[in-house]
């Protein structure tokens, strides 16, 4: 016969830890995308100045300058979108939370400040999880009633089980 194991961790703490992990991963993916944006912006500046980028990218040597510029612009736009999409939840959790991503670039800072809000509606109330960064520091706050937080955490666990 098995006996239950008592735990001191609350659903609030578990939910916060889960979102801290996801937010840290999202931040790293976002930074990778922002580095690509910076790279493509540098290429565009060089192209607009009339310089060739064929030394770094030999594949563009046979392309027209207009096509090269359009391709670099498209790649830059894709990287910008990837930076914001990095904050989205995994597909199995998207049905449980509504995600809102806001960002601002502070003068003198290299890394944008992100304010990401995840809202879950449960039968017993609303849960709001806010992930923010300042420079490389990522913080997560969970707000809601204890019952709503527990219900949101249970929804996350079941969504994860269904995905496996």
Phi, psi and omega per residue, in radians:
X1 nan 2.414 -3.136
X2 -1.698 2.669 3.098
X3 -2.072 2.546 3.129
X4 -1.176 2.594 3.120
X5 -1.802 2.153 3.121
X6 -1.294 2.483 3.107
X7 -2.310 2.614 3.135
X8 -1.738 -0.091 3.139
X9 -1.358 2.309 3.111
X10 -1.603 2.873 3.087
X11 -1.089 -0.592 3.115
X12 -1.037 -0.823 -3.134
X13 -1.128 -0.753 -3.141
X14 -1.118 -0.743 3.126
X15 -1.131 -0.724 3.127
X16 -1.105 -0.757 3.121
X17 -1.104 -0.754 3.133
X18 -1.061 -0.781 -3.135
X19 -1.272 -0.523 3.050
X20 -1.108 -0.729 3.094
X21 -1.091 -0.827 -3.120
X22 -1.147 -0.681 -3.133
X23 -1.172 -0.692 3.102
X24 -1.111 -0.748 3.105
X25 -1.128 -0.745 3.125
X26 -1.085 -0.729 3.140
X27 -1.076 -0.761 3.122
X28 -1.110 -0.758 3.093
X29 -1.103 -0.681 3.123
X30 -1.099 -0.783 3.124
X31 -1.084 -0.692 3.101
X32 -1.069 -0.752 3.128
X33 -1.157 -0.684 3.130
X34 -1.157 -0.568 3.060
X35 -1.137 -0.654 3.089
X36 -1.155 -0.719 3.095
X37 -1.007 -0.811 3.140
X38 -1.084 -0.724 3.117
X39 -1.067 -0.850 -3.121
X40 -1.192 -0.570 3.075
X41 -1.123 -0.685 3.081
X42 -1.123 -0.705 3.085
X43 -1.104 -0.730 3.129
X44 -1.106 -0.707 3.111
X45 -1.065 -0.730 3.127
X46 -1.152 -0.729 3.132
X47 -1.119 -0.719 3.141
X48 -1.188 -0.446 3.092
X49 -1.455 -0.017 3.105
X50 1.507 0.179 3.131
X51 -1.495 2.724 3.108
X52 -1.630 2.527 3.056
X53 -1.947 0.265 -3.075
X54 -1.163 -0.469 3.121
X55 -1.140 -0.748 -3.141
X56 -1.362 -0.612 -3.102
X57 -2.218 1.475 -3.087
X58 -1.024 -0.396 -3.107
X59 -1.121 -0.400 -3.106
X60 -1.513 -0.062 -3.095
X61 -1.044 -0.579 -3.098
X62 -1.685 0.108 -3.110
X63 -1.743 2.672 3.084
X64 -1.248 2.625 -3.129
X65 -1.019 -0.622 3.125
X66 -1.140 -0.727 3.137
X67 -1.186 -0.675 3.102
X68 -1.082 -0.805 -3.120
X69 -1.108 -0.763 3.115
X70 -1.106 -0.682 3.133
X71 -1.142 -0.783 3.135
X72 -1.135 -0.699 3.093
X73 -1.076 -0.733 3.130
X74 -1.122 -0.760 3.133
X75 -1.132 -0.653 3.102
X76 -1.126 -0.756 3.131
X77 -1.108 -0.724 3.098
X78 -1.073 -0.703 3.129
X79 -1.179 -0.652 3.088
X80 -1.099 -0.753 3.097
X81 -1.129 -0.694 3.135
X82 -1.104 -0.572 3.121
X83 -1.108 -0.728 3.112
X84 -1.334 -0.667 -3.123
X85 -1.217 -0.297 3.107
X86 -1.072 -0.437 -3.103
X87 -1.486 -0.121 3.108
X88 -1.200 2.629 3.104
X89 -1.328 2.808 3.044
X90 -1.009 2.691 -3.057
X91 -0.933 -0.664 -3.097
X92 -1.194 -0.321 -3.138
X93 -1.778 -0.169 -3.077
X94 -1.070 -0.501 3.126
X95 -1.310 -0.291 -3.104
X96 -1.669 -0.420 -3.062
X97 -2.266 2.539 2.995
X98 -1.785 2.225 -3.055
X99 -1.843 2.328 3.036
X100 -2.187 2.156 -3.110
X101 -1.972 2.166 3.048
X102 -2.169 2.485 3.106
X103 -2.458 2.676 3.103
X104 -2.532 2.481 3.084
X105 -1.817 2.004 3.126
X106 -1.454 2.406 -3.121
X107 -1.050 2.312 3.135
X108 1.566 -0.116 3.137
X109 -1.792 2.530 3.118
X110 -1.575 -0.484 -3.069
X111 -1.863 2.203 3.091
X112 -1.091 2.679 3.052
X113 -1.639 2.187 3.136
X114 -1.856 2.444 3.058
X115 -2.248 1.806 -3.040
X116 -1.968 2.271 -3.111
X117 -2.075 2.261 3.081
X118 -2.027 2.149 -3.104
X119 -2.098 2.256 3.092
X120 -2.061 2.321 3.035
X121 -1.755 2.096 3.092
X122 -2.004 3.008 3.135
X123 -1.147 -0.408 -3.088
X124 -1.876 0.115 3.081
X125 2.507 -3.141 -3.087
X126 -1.723 2.501 3.060
X127 -2.103 2.310 -3.141
X128 -2.118 2.157 3.086
X129 -2.010 2.203 -3.122
X130 -2.050 2.174 3.072
X131 -1.969 2.236 -3.135
X132 -2.297 2.677 3.006
X133 -2.228 2.620 2.947
X134 -2.385 1.993 -2.957
X135 0.996 -2.083 -3.122
X136 -1.774 0.089 -3.139
X137 -1.576 2.212 3.134
X138 -1.996 2.238 3.103
X139 -2.123 2.648 3.141
X140 -2.310 2.335 3.076
X141 -2.202 2.380 3.121
X142 -1.966 2.273 -3.128
X143 -2.281 2.313 3.110
X144 2.736 2.967 3.101
X145 -1.215 2.762 -3.125
X146 -1.034 -0.689 -3.135
X147 -1.179 -0.715 -3.141
X148 -1.171 -0.700 3.126
X149 -1.116 -0.748 3.115
X150 -1.088 -0.754 3.137
X151 -1.112 -0.705 3.123
X152 -1.150 -0.694 3.122
X153 -1.145 -0.717 3.104
X154 -1.093 -0.725 3.089
X155 -1.041 -0.728 3.122
X156 -1.103 -0.762 -3.125
X157 -1.098 -0.814 3.133
X158 -1.134 -0.648 3.098
X159 -1.117 -0.673 3.088
X160 -1.154 -0.658 3.119
X161 -1.188 -0.674 3.140
X162 -1.150 -0.566 -3.097
X163 -1.263 -0.499 -3.088
X164 -1.310 nan nan
